[in-house]
Amino acid sequence: MRVNQRRSDIEIIAEMLRIGEQGAAKTKIMYNANMSYSQMKKYLQFLLSHGYLHSVRASNLSVTYQATERGLSLLKSIDSFIEILGLNGD
């Protein structure tokens, strides 16, 4: 059961970390997580500043964002929490 239709900050962070598991550019994160550019910038800054994602320069113009070990640990905790609460859509 879904309490409300809007995603929580935790759900957005988890989605961004999932996308970042394989490494992704800002555009891919924004579209795959279904968020606006301003939302993506806010969450990306949070995840970078807390060490959950780090940037990797793929070329002179290209930067990708990759989940760190700390980020993957957070994602695992979030997924466990969602499962315990039965919020995973089952």
Backbone as a chain_set.jsonl record, in Angstrom:
{"seq": "MRVNQRRSDIEIIAEMLRIGEQGAAKTKIMYNANMSYSQMKKYLQFLLSHGYLHSVRASNLSVTYQATERGLSLLKSIDSFIEILGLNGD", "coords": {"N": [[0.843, -1.188, 0.0], [0.516, 2.163, -0.787], [1.143, 5.146, 0.813], [1.104, 7.846, -0.021], [1.162, 9.364, -3.3], [3.391, 10.748, -4.102], [6.937, 10.677, -4.303], [9.222, 9.979, -1.686], [12.043, 11.7, -0.171], [13.89, 9.753, 0.48], [13.231, 7.651, -1.266], [13.862, 8.833, -3.728], [16.603, 9.295, -3.418], [17.462, 6.628, -3.169], [16.806, 5.691, -5.731], [18.514, 7.254, -7.319], [20.985, 6.315, -6.407], [20.813, 3.649, -7.251], [20.839, 4.022, -10.032], [23.355, 5.096, -10.212], [24.969, 2.942, -9.641], [26.166, 1.658, -11.818], [27.398, 3.779, -12.901], [26.716, 6.955, -14.219], [25.772, 9.714, -16.294], [24.759, 13.141, -15.624], [22.426, 13.73, -17.115], [21.345, 11.195, -17.682], [20.808, 10.296, -15.083], [18.907, 12.205, -14.316], [16.75, 11.776, -16.179], [16.234, 8.976, -15.9], [15.564, 8.825, -13.218], [13.367, 10.327, -13.238], [13.072, 13.217, -12.76], [13.251, 16.798, -12.294], [15.701, 19.137, -13.605], [16.585, 20.928, -11.627], [15.826, 19.592, -9.273], [17.414, 17.287, -9.522], [19.991, 18.416, -9.381], [19.999, 19.336, -6.72], [19.722, 16.945, -5.177], [21.924, 15.513, -6.158], [24.071, 17.1, -5.322], [23.792, 16.76, -2.538], [24.263, 13.955, -2.307], [26.881, 13.763, -3.292], [28.286, 15.448, -1.502], [28.062, 14.057, 0.864], [29.43, 11.785, 0.417], [28.247, 9.599, -0.888], [28.027, 9.328, -3.592], [30.458, 9.665, -6.204], [32.307, 11.699, -8.491], [33.43, 10.872, -11.75], [35.716, 11.512, -14.177], [35.15, 10.925, -17.417], [35.955, 11.708, -19.931], [37.378, 14.609, -21.555], [35.134, 16.298, -21.601], [33.133, 14.863, -20.45], [31.5, 13.732, -17.562], [30.859, 11.256, -15.22], [28.779, 9.843, -12.672], [29.258, 7.866, -9.902], [28.204, 5.366, -7.662], [29.481, 5.129, -4.398], [31.193, 2.875, -2.09], [30.107, 3.468, 0.359], [27.706, 4.643, -0.493], [26.481, 2.437, -1.734], [26.12, 0.828, 0.475], [24.291, 2.396, 1.908], [22.134, 2.284, 0.095], [21.507, -0.449, 0.248], [20.637, -0.56, 2.902], [18.393, 1.151, 2.78], [16.776, -0.296, 0.978], [16.326, -2.597, 2.544], [14.916, -1.487, 4.686], [12.603, -0.545, 3.368], [11.564, -2.984, 2.542], [11.06, -4.244, 5.025], [9.034, -2.581, 6.017], [7.128, -3.152, 4.195], [6.721, -1.644, 1.909], [7.377, -2.014, -0.686], [5.726, -2.32, -2.861], [4.476, -4.772, -3.057]], "CA": [[0.0, 0.0, 0.0], [1.245, 3.418, -0.916], [0.493, 6.165, 1.627], [0.817, 8.936, -0.953], [1.711, 9.089, -4.627], [4.672, 11.432, -4.29], [8.093, 9.945, -3.78], [9.928, 10.603, -0.569], [13.46, 11.967, -0.404], [14.592, 8.473, 0.577], [12.999, 6.911, -2.509], [14.618, 9.506, -4.783], [18.015, 9.0, -3.16], [17.681, 5.216, -3.513], [16.77, 5.569, -7.184], [19.747, 7.839, -7.845], [22.077, 5.393, -6.095], [20.665, 2.501, -8.164], [21.307, 4.465, -11.349], [24.793, 5.318, -10.078], [25.731, 1.703, -9.432], [26.95, 1.405, -13.03], [27.933, 5.049, -13.357], [25.767, 7.631, -15.106], [25.885, 11.162, -16.454], [23.646, 13.898, -15.03], [21.21, 13.597, -17.934], [20.793, 9.857, -17.471], [20.242, 10.284, -13.731], [17.706, 13.047, -14.317], [15.657, 11.127, -16.912], [15.898, 7.67, -15.33], [14.935, 9.028, -11.913], [12.155, 11.111, -13.491], [13.11, 14.438, -11.953], [13.652, 18.016, -12.993], [17.123, 19.453, -13.487], [16.847, 21.558, -10.315], [15.764, 18.519, -8.266], [18.578, 16.435, -9.682], [21.149, 19.144, -8.857], [19.907, 19.361, -5.25], [20.023, 15.611, -4.648], [23.284, 15.159, -6.546], [24.96, 17.819, -4.398], [23.7, 16.076, -1.246], [24.921, 12.649, -2.39], [28.317, 14.0, -3.442], [28.861, 16.056, -0.285], [28.061, 13.074, 1.951], [30.257, 10.644, 0.031], [27.461, 8.472, -1.389], [28.388, 9.285, -5.007], [31.632, 10.459, -6.552], [32.354, 11.985, -9.923], [34.518, 10.258, -12.497], [35.857, 12.177, -15.479], [35.254, 9.902, -18.458], [36.719, 12.352, -21.006], [37.536, 16.047, -21.276], [33.845, 16.965, -21.42], [32.156, 13.947, -19.876], [31.646, 13.33, -16.16], [29.832, 10.339, -14.758], [28.645, 9.767, -11.219], [29.302, 6.465, -9.514], [27.932, 5.117, -6.248], [30.634, 4.684, -3.612], [30.866, 1.771, -1.173], [29.195, 4.053, 1.354], [26.422, 4.796, -1.168], [25.893, 1.109, -1.921], [25.682, 0.399, 1.807], [23.068, 3.149, 2.179], [21.092, 1.718, -0.755], [21.128, -1.74, 0.834], [19.86, -0.254, 4.113], [17.098, 1.692, 2.355], [16.0, -1.407, 0.427], [15.909, -3.431, 3.68], [13.904, -0.715, 5.409], [11.374, -0.564, 2.546], [11.039, -4.35, 2.597], [10.531, -4.458, 6.377], [7.786, -1.842, 6.137], [6.188, -3.631, 3.185], [6.433, -0.534, 1.003], [7.979, -2.299, -1.986], [4.71, -2.512, -3.9], [3.921, -6.128, -3.06]], "C": [[0.879, 1.238, 0.0], [0.489, 4.495, -0.145], [0.155, 7.393, 0.787], [1.521, 8.65, -2.27], [3.046, 9.759, -4.882], [5.789, 10.61, -3.671], [8.719, 10.714, -2.627], [11.372, 10.889, -0.98], [14.241, 10.653, -0.418], [14.434, 7.672, -0.713], [13.792, 7.516, -3.672], [16.106, 9.218, -4.634], [18.33, 7.559, -3.542], [17.717, 5.034, -5.028], [18.051, 6.127, -7.814], [20.946, 6.936, -7.576], [22.017, 4.154, -6.985], [21.204, 2.844, -9.551], [22.83, 4.625, -11.33], [25.612, 4.068, -9.831], [26.651, 1.411, -10.615], [27.64, 2.657, -13.551], [26.984, 5.676, -14.365], [26.054, 9.127, -15.15], [24.671, 11.838, -15.822], [22.342, 13.681, -15.788], [20.544, 12.247, -17.715], [20.143, 9.761, -16.093], [18.911, 11.029, -13.721], [16.535, 12.329, -14.99], [15.259, 9.793, -16.287], [15.224, 7.78, -13.967], [13.686, 9.889, -12.017], [12.079, 12.347, -12.598], [13.539, 15.623, -12.8], [15.152, 18.245, -12.786], [17.435, 20.047, -12.116], [16.766, 20.529, -9.19], [17.024, 17.682, -8.314], [19.822, 17.115, -9.119], [21.162, 19.12, -7.338], [20.309, 18.009, -4.656], [21.448, 15.182, -4.977], [24.288, 15.829, -5.617], [24.969, 17.153, -3.022], [24.493, 14.774, -1.274], [26.438, 12.781, -2.538], [28.938, 14.492, -2.14], [28.909, 15.095, 0.891], [28.807, 11.792, 1.582], [29.496, 9.425, -0.452], [27.659, 8.272, -2.894], [29.716, 10.013, -5.162], [31.651, 10.636, -8.052], [33.602, 11.356, -10.525], [34.575, 10.945, -13.857], [36.124, 11.105, -16.521], [36.035, 10.423, -19.658], [36.835, 13.822, -20.651], [36.209, 16.732, -20.959], [32.836, 16.124, -20.637], [32.49, 13.581, -18.432], [30.518, 12.366, -15.84], [29.87, 10.3, -13.236], [28.449, 8.307, -10.851], [29.006, 6.354, -8.019], [29.214, 4.619, -5.57], [30.225, 3.482, -2.769], [29.882, 2.253, -0.106], [27.789, 4.207, 0.773], [25.724, 3.461, -1.357], [25.397, 0.54, -0.6], [24.381, 1.102, 2.196], [21.912, 2.577, 1.368], [20.594, 0.389, -0.205], [20.268, -1.53, 2.085], [18.474, 0.266, 3.766], [16.21, 0.572, 1.83], [15.495, -2.335, 1.536], [14.775, -2.769, 4.456], [12.561, -0.759, 4.671], [10.734, -1.946, 2.596], [10.398, -4.65, 3.955], [9.165, -3.792, 6.543], [6.722, -2.305, 5.125], [5.803, -2.557, 2.186], [6.95, -0.792, -0.41], [6.981, -2.671, -3.058], [4.104, -3.892, -3.952], [2.52, -6.161, -2.494]], "O": [[1.872, 1.315, 0.724], [-0.688, 4.734, -0.418], [-0.953, 7.921, 0.874], [2.388, 7.778, -2.334], [3.764, 9.366, -5.801], [5.606, 9.941, -2.655], [8.734, 11.945, -2.612], [11.857, 10.39, -1.996], [15.145, 10.469, -1.234], [15.399, 7.081, -1.198], [14.33, 6.786, -4.504], [16.788, 8.929, -5.617], [19.354, 7.296, -4.171], [18.562, 4.305, -5.549], [18.601, 5.53, -8.739], [21.827, 6.806, -8.426], [23.054, 3.66, -7.426], [21.93, 2.059, -10.161], [23.505, 4.325, -12.314], [26.841, 4.134, -9.814], [27.785, 0.969, -10.431], [28.383, 2.599, -14.531], [26.5, 4.995, -15.269], [26.515, 9.72, -14.174], [23.673, 11.182, -15.523], [21.288, 13.476, -15.186], [19.323, 12.165, -17.578], [19.052, 9.208, -15.955], [17.917, 10.541, -13.185], [15.441, 12.278, -14.428], [14.069, 9.506, -16.157], [14.41, 6.932, -13.602], [13.022, 10.154, -11.015], [11.158, 12.504, -11.796], [14.113, 15.467, -13.878], [15.779, 17.637, -11.919], [18.449, 19.699, -11.51], [17.557, 20.586, -8.248], [17.634, 17.399, -7.283], [20.627, 16.467, -8.451], [22.21, 18.908, -6.728], [21.134, 17.942, -3.745], [22.108, 14.55, -4.152], [25.247, 15.197, -5.175], [26.026, 16.998, -2.411], [25.298, 14.513, -0.38], [27.19, 11.99, -1.966], [29.991, 14.007, -1.725], [29.7, 15.285, 1.816], [28.813, 10.829, 2.349], [30.036, 8.319, -0.433], [27.477, 7.167, -3.404], [30.06, 10.873, -4.351], [31.086, 9.833, -8.795], [34.668, 11.312, -9.91], [33.591, 10.955, -14.596], [37.173, 10.46, -16.519], [36.71, 9.648, -20.335], [36.434, 14.234, -19.562], [36.166, 17.648, -20.138], [31.799, 16.634, -20.213], [33.61, 13.174, -18.121], [29.357, 12.63, -16.154], [30.86, 10.674, -12.607], [27.599, 7.611, -11.405], [29.496, 7.149, -7.217], [29.935, 3.786, -6.12], [29.052, 3.111, -2.736], [28.954, 1.54, 0.276], [26.799, 3.939, 1.453], [24.513, 3.358, -1.163], [24.377, -0.148, -0.557], [23.475, 0.478, 2.748], [20.816, 2.401, 1.901], [19.39, 0.131, -0.193], [19.287, -2.243, 2.296], [17.487, -0.131, 4.386], [15.034, 0.49, 2.184], [14.36, -2.808, 1.476], [13.8, -3.419, 4.831], [11.516, -0.983, 5.281], [9.512, -2.069, 2.681], [9.32, -5.241, 4.021], [8.253, -4.368, 7.136], [5.564, -1.895, 5.199], [4.685, -2.556, 1.67], [6.959, 0.116, -1.241], [7.349, -3.275, -4.065], [3.28, -4.16, -4.827], [1.907, -7.226, -2.425]]}, "num_chains": 1, "name": "protein.A"}
